[in-house]
Amino acid sequence: MTLQEAEKQIIEEFDLFEDWMDKYNYIIELGKELPLIDSKYKTQQYLIAGCQSQVWLQASYENGIVTFTADSDAIITKGIVNLLIRVLSGRTPKEIIDAPLAYLDQIGIKNHLSPTRSNGLASMIKQMKMFALAFDMKKES
């Protein structure tokens, strides 16, 4: 599945719900489905700064593909990071760096998060793109 197909699938899932309480409940369900990060990555080194909740994000790079795992102490945040991982994990560094992530606006999540959660979302995106940039630079050297 391409990055664009993954985004489209998420948009279609969110279109099934009419009000934001149902969408929040769906995000919570996505949080419960987030594959757990290995406990060895739940350290300060993998903690994302700028998030209201604690969010640990780990990235690995193998055969030109970046894979992300994450966890959070807040279920809604786990759902939000799952939305990012579903689109960005399994991609090349360049795909991640260049991804506009317009689906986040299309599902309306940015408009329905508190300012601190919005900052956390931005921090998660920034960290994922930083990992991709680091992997991209590493392969060129």
N, CA, C and O atoms as a GROMACS GRO file, in nm:
protein
  564
    1MET      N    1   0.084  -0.118   0.000
    1MET     CA    2   0.000   0.000   0.000
    1MET      C    3   0.090   0.125   0.000
    1MET      O    4   0.183   0.136   0.079
    2THR      N    5   0.060   0.217  -0.089
    2THR     CA    6   0.139   0.341  -0.096
    2THR      C    7   0.103   0.432   0.021
    2THR      O    8   0.003   0.411   0.090
    3LEU      N    9   0.184   0.532   0.041
    3LEU     CA   10   0.158   0.631   0.144
    3LEU      C   11   0.023   0.698   0.119
    3LEU      O   12  -0.056   0.716   0.212
    4GLN      N   13  -0.004   0.734  -0.005
    4GLN     CA   14  -0.130   0.800  -0.039
    4GLN      C   15  -0.249   0.708  -0.015
    4GLN      O   16  -0.355   0.753   0.029
    5GLU      N   17  -0.233   0.579  -0.044
    5GLU     CA   18  -0.341   0.483  -0.019
    5GLU      C   19  -0.367   0.467   0.131
    5GLU      O   20  -0.482   0.455   0.173
    6ALA      N   21  -0.260   0.468   0.210
    6ALA     CA   22  -0.276   0.459   0.356
    6ALA      C   23  -0.350   0.582   0.409
    6ALA      O   24  -0.438   0.570   0.495
    7GLU      N   25  -0.315   0.700   0.357
    7GLU     CA   26  -0.385   0.822   0.397
    7GLU      C   27  -0.533   0.815   0.358
    7GLU      O   28  -0.620   0.850   0.438
    8LYS      N   29  -0.559   0.772   0.238
    8LYS     CA   30  -0.697   0.762   0.188
    8LYS      C   31  -0.779   0.666   0.273
    8LYS      O   32  -0.896   0.692   0.303
    9GLN      N   33  -0.718   0.555   0.312
    9GLN     CA   34  -0.787   0.457   0.396
    9GLN      C   35  -0.828   0.519   0.530
    9GLN      O   36  -0.939   0.497   0.578
   10ILE      N   37  -0.738   0.596   0.590
   10ILE     CA   38  -0.767   0.661   0.718
   10ILE      C   39  -0.878   0.764   0.700
   10ILE      O   40  -0.968   0.773   0.784
   11ILE      N   41  -0.872   0.841   0.594
   11ILE     CA   42  -0.978   0.941   0.566
   11ILE      C   43  -1.113   0.871   0.554
   11ILE      O   44  -1.212   0.918   0.610
   12GLU      N   45  -1.117   0.761   0.482
   12GLU     CA   46  -1.241   0.686   0.465
   12GLU      C   47  -1.292   0.631   0.598
   12GLU      O   48  -1.412   0.630   0.623
   13GLU      N   49  -1.201   0.585   0.683
   13GLU     CA   50  -1.240   0.536   0.816
   13GLU      C   51  -1.305   0.648   0.897
   13GLU      O   52  -1.408   0.626   0.961
   14PHE      N   53  -1.245   0.766   0.896
   14PHE     CA   54  -1.298   0.878   0.973
   14PHE      C   55  -1.429   0.931   0.915
   14PHE      O   56  -1.512   0.984   0.988
   15ASP      N   57  -1.446   0.915   0.784
   15ASP     CA   58  -1.572   0.958   0.721
   15ASP      C   59  -1.692   0.875   0.766
   15ASP      O   60  -1.806   0.918   0.749
   16LEU      N   61  -1.668   0.760   0.824
   16LEU     CA   62  -1.776   0.675   0.873
   16LEU      C   63  -1.844   0.734   0.996
   16LEU      O   64  -1.957   0.698   1.029
   17PHE      N   65  -1.774   0.825   1.064
   17PHE     CA   66  -1.826   0.883   1.188
   17PHE      C   67  -1.876   1.024   1.163
   17PHE      O   68  -1.810   1.103   1.095
   18GLU      N   69  -1.993   1.055   1.219
   18GLU     CA   70  -2.052   1.186   1.195
   18GLU      C   71  -2.009   1.290   1.296
   18GLU      O   72  -1.989   1.406   1.261
   19ASP      N   73  -1.993   1.251   1.423
   19ASP     CA   74  -1.955   1.352   1.521
   19ASP      C   75  -1.820   1.321   1.583
   19ASP      O   76  -1.768   1.210   1.573
   20TRP      N   77  -1.764   1.422   1.647
   20TRP     CA   78  -1.628   1.409   1.696
   20TRP      C   79  -1.615   1.319   1.817
   20TRP      O   80  -1.506   1.266   1.842
   21MET      N   81  -1.720   1.298   1.892
   21MET     CA   82  -1.711   1.203   2.004
   21MET      C   83  -1.687   1.062   1.950
   21MET      O   84  -1.609   0.985   2.007
   22ASP      N   85  -1.753   1.028   1.840
   22ASP     CA   86  -1.731   0.897   1.778
   22ASP      C   87  -1.588   0.887   1.723
   22ASP      O   88  -1.524   0.782   1.731
   23LYS      N   89  -1.540   0.997   1.667
   23LYS     CA   90  -1.403   0.997   1.612
   23LYS      C   91  -1.300   0.984   1.725
   23LYS      O   92  -1.201   0.913   1.711
   24TYR      N   93  -1.324   1.052   1.838
   24TYR     CA   94  -1.235   1.037   1.954
   24TYR      C   95  -1.234   0.892   2.002
   24TYR      O   96  -1.129   0.836   2.032
   25ASN      N   97  -1.353   0.833   2.009
   25ASN     CA   98  -1.361   0.692   2.051
   25ASN      C   99  -1.284   0.602   1.955
   25ASN      O  100  -1.221   0.505   1.997
   26TYR      N  101  -1.288   0.634   1.826
   26TYR     CA  102  -1.213   0.556   1.728
   26TYR      C  103  -1.063   0.574   1.749
   26TYR      O  104  -0.986   0.478   1.739
   27ILE      N  105  -1.020   0.697   1.778
   27ILE     CA  106  -0.878   0.721   1.807
   27ILE      C  107  -0.834   0.641   1.929
   27ILE      O  108  -0.724   0.587   1.932
   28ILE      N  109  -0.920   0.635   2.029
   28ILE     CA  110  -0.890   0.554   2.149
   28ILE      C  111  -0.876   0.407   2.111
   28ILE      O  112  -0.785   0.339   2.159
   29GLU      N  113  -0.964   0.357   2.026
   29GLU     CA  114  -0.953   0.219   1.979
   29GLU      C  115  -0.821   0.196   1.904
   29GLU      O  116  -0.757   0.092   1.921
   30LEU      N  117  -0.782   0.294   1.823
   30LEU     CA  118  -0.654   0.283   1.752
   30LEU      C  119  -0.538   0.279   1.851
   30LEU      O  120  -0.438   0.211   1.828
   31GLY      N  121  -0.552   0.352   1.960
   31GLY     CA  122  -0.450   0.349   2.064
   31GLY      C  123  -0.435   0.212   2.125
   31GLY      O  124  -0.324   0.168   2.156
   32LYS      N  125  -0.547   0.143   2.143
   32LYS     CA  126  -0.543   0.008   2.199
   32LYS      C  127  -0.479  -0.090   2.103
   32LYS      O  128  -0.427  -0.194   2.145
   33GLU      N  129  -0.483  -0.059   1.972
   33GLU     CA  130  -0.427  -0.148   1.869
   33GLU      C  131  -0.280  -0.121   1.839
   33GLU      O  132  -0.218  -0.197   1.764
   34LEU      N  133  -0.225  -0.015   1.896
   34LEU     CA  134  -0.085   0.020   1.868
   34LEU      C  135   0.007  -0.091   1.914
   34LEU      O  136   0.008  -0.126   2.032
   35PRO      N  137   0.085  -0.148   1.822
   35PRO     CA  138   0.181  -0.251   1.864
   35PRO      C  139   0.279  -0.190   1.964
   35PRO      O  140   0.334  -0.082   1.941
   36LEU      N  141   0.300  -0.259   2.073
   36LEU     CA  142   0.383  -0.204   2.180
   36LEU      C  143   0.530  -0.196   2.142
   36LEU      O  144   0.584  -0.284   2.074
   37ILE      N  145   0.591  -0.091   2.187
   37ILE     CA  146   0.734  -0.070   2.168
   37ILE      C  147   0.808  -0.163   2.265
   37ILE      O  148   0.759  -0.191   2.374
   38ASP      N  149   0.924  -0.209   2.227
   38ASP     CA  150   1.007  -0.288   2.317
   38ASP      C  151   1.040  -0.202   2.439
   38ASP      O  152   1.077  -0.085   2.424
   39SER      N  153   1.027  -0.258   2.557
   39SER     CA  154   1.048  -0.181   2.681
   39SER      C  155   1.187  -0.118   2.690
   39SER      O  156   1.205  -0.019   2.761
   40LYS      N  157   1.286  -0.173   2.619
   40LYS     CA  158   1.420  -0.114   2.623
   40LYS      C  159   1.424   0.025   2.558
   40LYS      O  160   1.519   0.100   2.578
   41TYR      N  161   1.320   0.059   2.480
   41TYR     CA  162   1.314   0.191   2.418
   41TYR      C  163   1.232   0.291   2.499
   41TYR      O  164   1.218   0.406   2.459
   42LYS      N  165   1.178   0.248   2.611
   42LYS     CA  166   1.100   0.340   2.695
   42LYS      C  167   1.194   0.410   2.793
   42LYS      O  168   1.184   0.397   2.915
   43THR      N  169   1.287   0.485   2.733
   43THR     CA  170   1.386   0.560   2.810
   43THR      C  171   1.382   0.707   2.767
   43THR      O  172   1.317   0.743   2.669
   44GLN      N  173   1.451   0.788   2.842
   44GLN     CA  174   1.457   0.932   2.814
   44GLN      C  175   1.505   0.960   2.671
   44GLN      O  176   1.459   1.054   2.607
   45GLN      N  177   1.596   0.878   2.622
   45GLN     CA  178   1.652   0.896   2.488
   45GLN      C  179   1.545   0.893   2.378
   45GLN      O  180   1.558   0.960   2.276
   46TYR      N  181   1.440   0.815   2.398
   46TYR     CA  182   1.336   0.798   2.297
   46TYR      C  183   1.210   0.879   2.326
   46TYR      O  184   1.112   0.873   2.251
   47LEU      N  185   1.213   0.954   2.434
   47LEU     CA  186   1.099   1.036   2.473
   47LEU      C  187   1.091   1.160   2.384
   47LEU      O  188   1.192   1.227   2.360
   48ILE      N  189   0.972   1.191   2.336
   48ILE     CA  190   0.954   1.307   2.248
   48ILE      C  191   0.927   1.430   2.334
   48ILE      O  192   0.834   1.433   2.413
   49ALA      N  193   1.010   1.530   2.316
   49ALA     CA  194   0.992   1.657   2.387
   49ALA      C  195   0.876   1.732   2.325
   49ALA      O  196   0.852   1.723   2.205
   50GLY      N  197   0.802   1.806   2.407
   50GLY     CA  198   0.694   1.888   2.355
   50GLY      C  199   0.558   1.823   2.360
   50GLY      O  200   0.459   1.881   2.314
   51CYS      N  201   0.550   1.702   2.414
   51CYS     CA  202   0.422   1.634   2.425
   51CYS      C  203   0.368   1.648   2.567
   51CYS      O  204   0.444   1.642   2.664
   52GLN      N  205   0.239   1.666   2.578
   52GLN     CA  206   0.173   1.674   2.708
   52GLN      C  207   0.188   1.540   2.781
   52GLN      O  208   0.212   1.537   2.902
   53SER      N  209   0.174   1.433   2.708
   53SER     CA  210   0.189   1.298   2.762
   53SER      C  211   0.330   1.250   2.734
   53SER      O  212   0.404   1.310   2.656
   54GLN      N  213   0.366   1.141   2.799
   54GLN     CA  214   0.494   1.080   2.766
   54GLN      C  215   0.474   0.997   2.639
   54GLN      O  216   0.383   0.914   2.632
   55VAL      N  217   0.559   1.021   2.539
   55VAL     CA  218   0.553   0.946   2.413
   55VAL      C  219   0.695   0.902   2.380
   55VAL      O  220   0.787   0.983   2.370
   56TRP      N  221   0.709   0.771   2.364
   56TRP     CA  222   0.837   0.715   2.323
   56TRP      C  223   0.826   0.673   2.178
   56TRP      O  224   0.730   0.607   2.138
   57LEU      N  225   0.924   0.712   2.098
   57LEU     CA  226   0.925   0.679   1.956
   57LEU      C  227   1.060   0.621   1.919
   57LEU      O  228   1.164   0.680   1.949
   58GLN      N  229   1.057   0.507   1.853
   58GLN     CA  230   1.180   0.440   1.810
   58GLN      C  231   1.170   0.416   1.661
   58GLN      O  232   1.063   0.384   1.610
   59ALA      N  233   1.281   0.432   1.593
   59ALA     CA  234   1.285   0.407   1.449
   59ALA      C  235   1.401   0.315   1.416
   59ALA      O  236   1.510   0.326   1.474
   60SER      N  237   1.377   0.224   1.324
   60SER     CA  238   1.484   0.139   1.275
   60SER      C  239   1.489   0.153   1.123
   60SER      O  240   1.391   0.191   1.060
   61TYR      N  241   1.605   0.123   1.068
   61TYR     CA  242   1.627   0.140   0.924
   61TYR      C  243   1.693   0.015   0.870
   61TYR      O  244   1.803  -0.022   0.911
   62GLU      N  245   1.623  -0.051   0.779
   62GLU     CA  246   1.676  -0.174   0.722
   62GLU      C  247   1.630  -0.186   0.578
   62GLU      O  248   1.512  -0.166   0.547
   63ASN      N  249   1.722  -0.220   0.490
   63ASN     CA  250   1.692  -0.238   0.347
   63ASN      C  251   1.622  -0.117   0.286
   63ASN      O  252   1.534  -0.131   0.202
   64GLY      N  253   1.663   0.003   0.329
   64GLY     CA  254   1.609   0.125   0.272
   64GLY      C  255   1.474   0.167   0.326
   64GLY      O  256   1.414   0.262   0.275
   65ILE      N  257   1.424   0.097   0.428
   65ILE     CA  258   1.290   0.122   0.482
   65ILE      C  259   1.300   0.159   0.630
   65ILE      O  260   1.375   0.099   0.706
   66VAL      N  261   1.222   0.260   0.669
   66VAL     CA  262   1.214   0.304   0.809
   66VAL      C  263   1.092   0.239   0.874
   66VAL      O  264   0.982   0.241   0.817
   67THR      N  265   1.111   0.184   0.991
   67THR     CA  266   1.002   0.125   1.068
   67THR      C  267   0.996   0.194   1.204
   67THR      O  268   1.097   0.209   1.272
   68PHE      N  269   0.875   0.237   1.240
   68PHE     CA  270   0.856   0.306   1.367
   68PHE      C  271   0.779   0.218   1.465
   68PHE      O  272   0.690   0.143   1.426
   69THR      N  273   0.815   0.230   1.592
   69THR     CA  274   0.734   0.177   1.701
   69THR      C  275   0.721   0.288   1.804
   69THR      O  276   0.806   0.377   1.812
   70ALA      N  277   0.613   0.283   1.882
   70ALA     CA  278   0.590   0.390   1.978
   70ALA      C  279   0.504   0.341   2.093
   70ALA      O  280   0.444   0.233   2.087
   71ASP      N  281   0.499   0.422   2.196
   71ASP     CA  282   0.408   0.399   2.308
   71ASP      C  283   0.385   0.532   2.377
   71ASP      O  284   0.462   0.627   2.360
   72SER      N  285   0.280   0.538   2.455
   72SER     CA  286   0.249   0.658   2.532
   72SER      C  287   0.177   0.617   2.659
   72SER      O  288   0.120   0.509   2.668
   73ASP      N  289   0.181   0.706   2.757
   73ASP     CA  290   0.108   0.681   2.880
   73ASP      C  291  -0.036   0.730   2.872
   73ASP      O  292  -0.112   0.716   2.968
   74ALA      N  293  -0.075   0.787   2.757
   74ALA     CA  294  -0.212   0.835   2.737
   74ALA      C  295  -0.272   0.764   2.616
   74ALA      O  296  -0.212   0.762   2.508
   75ILE      N  297  -0.389   0.708   2.634
   75ILE     CA  298  -0.451   0.626   2.528
   75ILE      C  299  -0.484   0.708   2.404
   75ILE      O  300  -0.468   0.658   2.292
   76ILE      N  301  -0.528   0.832   2.420
   76ILE     CA  302  -0.560   0.914   2.301
   76ILE      C  303  -0.432   0.943   2.223
   76ILE      O  304  -0.434   0.946   2.100
   77THR      N  305  -0.324   0.966   2.294
   77THR     CA  306  -0.195   0.992   2.229
   77THR      C  307  -0.146   0.868   2.157
   77THR      O  308  -0.086   0.878   2.049
   78LYS      N  309  -0.170   0.752   2.214
   78LYS     CA  310  -0.134   0.627   2.146
   78LYS      C  311  -0.210   0.616   2.015
   78LYS      O  312  -0.154   0.570   1.915
   79GLY      N  313  -0.336   0.656   2.014
   79GLY     CA  314  -0.415   0.653   1.892
   79GLY      C  315  -0.363   0.749   1.787
   79GLY      O  316  -0.359   0.718   1.668
   80ILE      N  317  -0.322   0.868   1.832
   80ILE     CA  318  -0.269   0.968   1.740
   80ILE      C  319  -0.138   0.920   1.678
   80ILE      O  320  -0.118   0.933   1.557
   81VAL      N  321  -0.050   0.866   1.761
   81VAL     CA  322   0.078   0.818   1.706
   81VAL      C  323   0.054   0.697   1.616
   81VAL      O  324   0.129   0.676   1.520
   82ASN      N  325  -0.048   0.618   1.644
   82ASN     CA  326  -0.082   0.505   1.556
   82ASN      C  327  -0.123   0.556   1.418
   82ASN      O  328  -0.088   0.496   1.317
   83LEU      N  329  -0.197   0.667   1.414
   83LEU     CA  330  -0.235   0.727   1.284
   83LEU      C  331  -0.111   0.767   1.204
   83LEU      O  332  -0.110   0.754   1.082
   84LEU      N  333  -0.009   0.815   1.271
   84LEU     CA  334   0.115   0.853   1.203
   84LEU      C  335   0.193   0.729   1.158
   84LEU      O  336   0.243   0.724   1.045
   85ILE      N  337   0.203   0.631   1.246
   85ILE     CA  338   0.279   0.510   1.214
   85ILE      C  339   0.215   0.435   1.096
   85ILE      O  340   0.286   0.383   1.010
   86ARG      N  341   0.083   0.430   1.093
   86ARG     CA  342   0.015   0.360   0.982
   86ARG      C  343   0.053   0.419   0.846
   86ARG      O  344   0.057   0.347   0.747
   87VAL      N  345   0.079   0.548   0.841
   87VAL     CA  346   0.112   0.614   0.714
   87VAL      C  347   0.263   0.615   0.690
   87VAL      O  348   0.306   0.594   0.577
   88LEU      N  349   0.343   0.640   0.794
   88LEU     CA  350   0.486   0.663   0.773
   88LEU      C  351   0.576   0.541   0.790
   88LEU      O  352   0.684   0.535   0.731
   89SER      N  353   0.534   0.444   0.868
   89SER     CA  354   0.618   0.327   0.889
   89SER      C  355   0.619   0.241   0.763
   89SER      O  356   0.517   0.227   0.696
   90GLY      N  357   0.735   0.183   0.732
   90GLY     CA  358   0.747   0.099   0.614
   90GLY      C  359   0.774   0.178   0.487
   90GLY      O  360   0.757   0.128   0.377
   91ARG      N  361   0.818   0.301   0.504
   91ARG     CA  362   0.846   0.390   0.390
   91ARG      C  363   0.997   0.418   0.382
   91ARG      O  364   1.072   0.390   0.476
   92THR      N  365   1.037   0.472   0.269
   92THR     CA  366   1.176   0.515   0.254
   92THR      C  367   1.192   0.648   0.329
   92THR      O  368   1.094   0.718   0.353
   93PRO      N  369   1.314   0.682   0.365
   93PRO     CA  370   1.335   0.812   0.431
   93PRO      C  371   1.281   0.928   0.347
   93PRO      O  372   1.220   1.020   0.401
   94LYS      N  373   1.303   0.923   0.216
   94LYS     CA  374   1.258   1.032   0.129
   94LYS      C  375   1.105   1.045   0.131
   94LYS      O  376   1.053   1.156   0.136
   95GLU      N  377   1.034   0.932   0.127
   95GLU     CA  378   0.887   0.936   0.134
   95GLU      C  379   0.841   1.004   0.263
   95GLU      O  380   0.747   1.084   0.262
   96ILE      N  381   0.907   0.972   0.373
   96ILE     CA  382   0.870   1.029   0.503
   96ILE      C  383   0.901   1.178   0.506
   96ILE      O  384   0.817   1.258   0.549
   97ILE      N  385   1.018   1.215   0.460
   97ILE     CA  386   1.059   1.356   0.460
   97ILE      C  387   0.963   1.439   0.374
   97ILE      O  388   0.925   1.550   0.412
   98ASP      N  389   0.925   1.385   0.259
   98ASP     CA  390   0.841   1.459   0.164
   98ASP      C  391   0.691   1.450   0.191
   98ASP      O  392   0.612   1.519   0.127
   99ALA      N  393   0.650   1.366   0.286
   99ALA     CA  394   0.507   1.344   0.310
   99ALA      C  395   0.442   1.471   0.366
   99ALA      O  396   0.482   1.520   0.471
  100PRO      N  397   0.342   1.524   0.295
  100PRO     CA  398   0.274   1.646   0.344
  100PRO      C  399   0.178   1.618   0.460
  100PRO      O  400   0.143   1.709   0.535
  101LEU      N  401   0.135   1.492   0.474
  101LEU     CA  402   0.044   1.450   0.580
  101LEU      C  403  -0.086   1.530   0.582
  101LEU      O  404  -0.139   1.563   0.688
  102ALA      N  405  -0.135   1.562   0.463
  102ALA     CA  406  -0.259   1.639   0.449
  102ALA      C  407  -0.380   1.565   0.506
  102ALA      O  408  -0.481   1.627   0.539
  103TYR      N  409  -0.370   1.435   0.518
  103TYR     CA  410  -0.482   1.357   0.572
  103TYR      C  411  -0.518   1.401   0.713
  103TYR      O  412  -0.634   1.388   0.754
  104LEU      N  413  -0.421   1.452   0.787
  104LEU     CA  414  -0.449   1.497   0.924
  104LEU      C  415  -0.544   1.616   0.924
  104LEU      O  416  -0.631   1.627   1.010
  105ASP      N  417  -0.528   1.704   0.826
  105ASP     CA  418  -0.623   1.815   0.811
  105ASP      C  419  -0.757   1.764   0.760
  105ASP      O  420  -0.862   1.810   0.804
  106GLN      N  421  -0.752   1.670   0.667
  106GLN     CA  422  -0.876   1.620   0.606
  106GLN      C  423  -0.964   1.546   0.705
  106GLN      O  424  -1.087   1.551   0.695
  107ILE      N  425  -0.904   1.476   0.802
  107ILE     CA  426  -0.987   1.408   0.902
  107ILE      C  427  -1.025   1.505   1.014
  107ILE      O  428  -1.107   1.471   1.100
  108GLY      N  429  -0.968   1.624   1.014
  108GLY     CA  430  -1.006   1.728   1.110
  108GLY      C  431  -0.942   1.716   1.246
  108GLY      O  432  -0.983   1.785   1.340
  109ILE      N  433  -0.842   1.631   1.259
  109ILE     CA  434  -0.784   1.608   1.392
  109ILE      C  435  -0.717   1.733   1.449
  109ILE      O  436  -0.726   1.760   1.568
  110LYS      N  437  -0.651   1.808   1.364
  110LYS     CA  438  -0.579   1.927   1.413
  110LYS      C  439  -0.675   2.029   1.474
  110LYS      O  440  -0.639   2.101   1.567
  111ASN      N  441  -0.796   2.036   1.423
  111ASN     CA  442  -0.896   2.132   1.473
  111ASN      C  443  -0.963   2.086   1.601
  111ASN      O  444  -1.031   2.164   1.667
  112HIS      N  445  -0.946   1.960   1.637
  112HIS     CA  446  -1.016   1.906   1.752
  112HIS      C  447  -0.923   1.861   1.865
  112HIS      O  448  -0.965   1.789   1.955
  113LEU      N  449  -0.800   1.904   1.859
  113LEU     CA  450  -0.706   1.875   1.967
  113LEU      C  451  -0.683   2.000   2.050
  113LEU      O  452  -0.691   2.112   1.998
  114SER      N  453  -0.656   1.981   2.177
  114SER     CA  454  -0.619   2.095   2.261
  114SER      C  455  -0.485   2.150   2.210
  114SER      O  456  -0.412   2.078   2.142
  115PRO      N  457  -0.453   2.273   2.243
  115PRO     CA  458  -0.324   2.329   2.198
  115PRO      C  459  -0.204   2.243   2.241
  115PRO      O  460  -0.108   2.229   2.165
  116THR      N  461  -0.209   2.187   2.361
  116THR     CA  462  -0.095   2.105   2.404
  116THR      C  463  -0.087   1.974   2.325
  116THR      O  464   0.022   1.928   2.293
  117ARG      N  465  -0.202   1.915   2.293
  117ARG     CA  466  -0.200   1.792   2.210
  117ARG      C  467  -0.157   1.825   2.067
  117ARG      O  468  -0.088   1.745   2.003
  118SER      N  469  -0.199   1.941   2.017
  118SER     CA  470  -0.155   1.983   1.882
  118SER      C  471  -0.003   2.000   1.879
  118SER      O  472   0.062   1.962   1.781
  119ASN      N  473   0.052   2.058   1.984
  119ASN     CA  474   0.198   2.071   1.992
  119ASN      C  475   0.263   1.934   1.996
  119ASN      O  476   0.368   1.912   1.934
  120GLY      N  477   0.201   1.841   2.068
  120GLY     CA  478   0.253   1.705   2.075
  120GLY      C  479   0.251   1.636   1.940
  120GLY      O  480   0.345   1.566   1.904
  121LEU      N  481   0.142   1.655   1.866
  121LEU     CA  482   0.132   1.599   1.730
  121LEU      C  483   0.243   1.655   1.642
  121LEU      O  484   0.309   1.580   1.570
  122ALA      N  485   0.263   1.784   1.648
  122ALA     CA  486   0.370   1.848   1.569
  122ALA      C  487   0.507   1.793   1.610
  122ALA      O  488   0.593   1.771   1.525
  123SER      N  489   0.526   1.771   1.739
  123SER     CA  490   0.654   1.716   1.787
  123SER      C  491   0.675   1.573   1.739
  123SER      O  492   0.787   1.535   1.704
  124MET      N  493   0.568   1.493   1.736
  124MET     CA  494   0.579   1.356   1.687
  124MET      C  495   0.616   1.355   1.538
  124MET      O  496   0.704   1.280   1.496
  125ILE      N  497   0.549   1.439   1.461
  125ILE     CA  498   0.578   1.447   1.317
  125ILE      C  499   0.722   1.491   1.295
  125ILE      O  500   0.793   1.434   1.214
  126LYS      N  501   0.763   1.594   1.368
  126LYS     CA  502   0.899   1.645   1.354
  126LYS      C  503   1.001   1.536   1.386
  126LYS      O  504   1.099   1.520   1.313
  127GLN      N  505   0.979   1.461   1.494
  127GLN     CA  506   1.074   1.356   1.532
  127GLN      C  507   1.079   1.245   1.427
  127GLN      O  508   1.187   1.194   1.396
  128MET      N  509   0.965   1.207   1.372
  128MET     CA  510   0.963   1.103   1.269
  128MET      C  511   1.038   1.149   1.145
  128MET      O  512   1.112   1.072   1.084
  129LYS      N  513   1.019   1.274   1.108
  129LYS     CA  514   1.090   1.328   0.991
  129LYS      C  515   1.239   1.343   1.020
  129LYS      O  516   1.322   1.327   0.930
  130MET      N  517   1.274   1.375   1.145
  130MET     CA  518   1.416   1.385   1.182
  130MET      C  519   1.485   1.248   1.174
  130MET      O  520   1.598   1.236   1.125
  131PHE      N  521   1.417   1.145   1.221
  131PHE     CA  522   1.472   1.009   1.207
  131PHE      C  523   1.495   0.979   1.059
  131PHE      O  524   1.601   0.930   1.021
  132ALA      N  525   1.396   1.008   0.976
  132ALA     CA  526   1.407   0.980   0.832
  132ALA      C  527   1.522   1.059   0.771
  132ALA      O  528   1.597   1.005   0.689
  133LEU      N  529   1.536   1.184   0.810
  133LEU     CA  530   1.646   1.266   0.758
  133LEU      C  531   1.781   1.209   0.799
  133LEU      O  532   1.873   1.203   0.718
  134ALA      N  533   1.791   1.166   0.924
  134ALA     CA  534   1.917   1.106   0.972
  134ALA      C  535   1.949   0.979   0.894
  134ALA      O  536   2.064   0.958   0.855
  135PHE      N  537   1.849   0.894   0.872
  135PHE     CA  538   1.871   0.772   0.794
  135PHE      C  539   1.908   0.805   0.649
  135PHE      O  540   1.993   0.738   0.590
  136ASP      N  541   1.845   0.906   0.593
  136ASP     CA  542   1.872   0.946   0.456
  136ASP      C  543   2.015   0.997   0.442
  136ASP      O  544   2.084   0.965   0.344
  137MET      N  545   2.060   1.075   0.537
  137MET     CA  546   2.196   1.128   0.533
  137MET      C  547   2.299   1.017   0.555
  137MET      O  548   2.406   1.018   0.495
  138LYS      N  549   2.265   0.922   0.640
  138LYS     CA  550   2.355   0.811   0.672
  138LYS      C  551   2.378   0.725   0.548
  138LYS      O  552   2.490   0.679   0.524
  139LYS      N  553   2.274   0.704   0.469
  139LYS     CA  554   2.290   0.617   0.350
  139LYS      C  555   2.373   0.686   0.242
  139LYS      O  556   2.434   0.619   0.158
  140GLU      N  557   2.374   0.819   0.244
  140GLU     CA  558   2.450   0.893   0.144
  140GLU      C  559   2.598   0.902   0.177
  140GLU      O  560   2.681   0.926   0.089
  141SER      N  561   2.632   0.884   0.305
  141SER     CA  562   2.773   0.898   0.342
  141SER      C  563   2.850   0.769   0.327
  141SER      O  564   2.970   0.765   0.355
   0.00000   0.00000   0.00000
